[in-house]
Amino acid sequence: MPKRTFREKRSSWALQDAKAQLSEVVRRARSEGPQRVTTRGADPVVVLAEEEYERLVRQDHRRPKLSEILRGSPLAELDLVRELDYGRDVDLA
């Protein structure tokens, strides 16, 4: 894998680099989008601009509830009737 130059855009930072260049991480989160901060190669944290975070939170609140989805389903108009058959009589004595 080719090495990146210092000036090349990046969106993933090692924790040590992110700590040393926090202002740059924040600036890029605002101008270029989410910045991942990794620890030993894992992606435990993403730094987001506040506007992006608010957009995601608002989007989550607009999701319909499961009950609303089911009521809007074409299957909601089916006339389902439960059989009242209780099965067979069994002597358990």
N, C-alpha and C positions, 0 to 999 in steps of 0.2 A: 504494500500500500504506500503510495507516495506521501511524503511528509508535507504538511501544510506550511505555507510561509506565514510569518507573523501578521502580515496585512490581510491575508485571506480571511474571508468571512467564515465564522464558525458559530455553531449554535450549541455545541457541547463543550463543557468545561470540566476539568478535573477539580475536585474540591479545593486543593491547594491553590490552583491558578485563580479560581473564582474568588477565594478569600483575598488574594493579593490584588486582584483587579476588579473588585466588586463594583466600582463606579462604571467600569466598562461593560460589565455583565448587565447592569441595570440600563445603561444607555442603549445597548443592543436589544434588550427585551422590549424597550419602548419603540425603537425604530425598525427592527428587523423581525421581531416576533419572539416566541418563547425560547428561552435558553435553558438547556439541560445542565444540571450540575451532577457529576458522577462521583461515586466513591468506589474505587477498585473496579471500575468498568460497569457498574450497575447504574441505572438511572433513577435515583431515589427522589430527586427534587426537580421541579421546573419553575423557573423565574418568569413571571408574566407581568406585562404592563397592567395597571389597574383597569383600564378600559376593556382589555381582553377578558380579564377575570369577571368584571361586571356583566359583560355580554354572555359569558358562559353561565353565570348564576341566573340571569334573567331567562335564558333559554331553558334552563332546567325547570323553572317554575311554570313555563308555558306547556310543559308536557301534560297530556291528558291523563287522567286517572284510569286505571284498568276498568273500573265500573262504567266510566263514560265510553270507553272503547267498545265494551261489550254491548251497551245500550244502543250504540250506533251501528252495530253489526247487522248484516242482513239476516242472520240467524235469530235475532231478537224477536222477530215476528212469528217464529214457529210456535205452534200450539203444542207444547210438551205436557203430557199428562202422565203422572206416575201411576203404575199399576198398583192396586191395593192388595194384590196377592201376597199373602204372608208365608207362602211356601207350604210344606206338608207338615202334618202333625207327627211328632216323634215322641215316643214314650221313653223318657230318660230315667225312669225308676228302676 
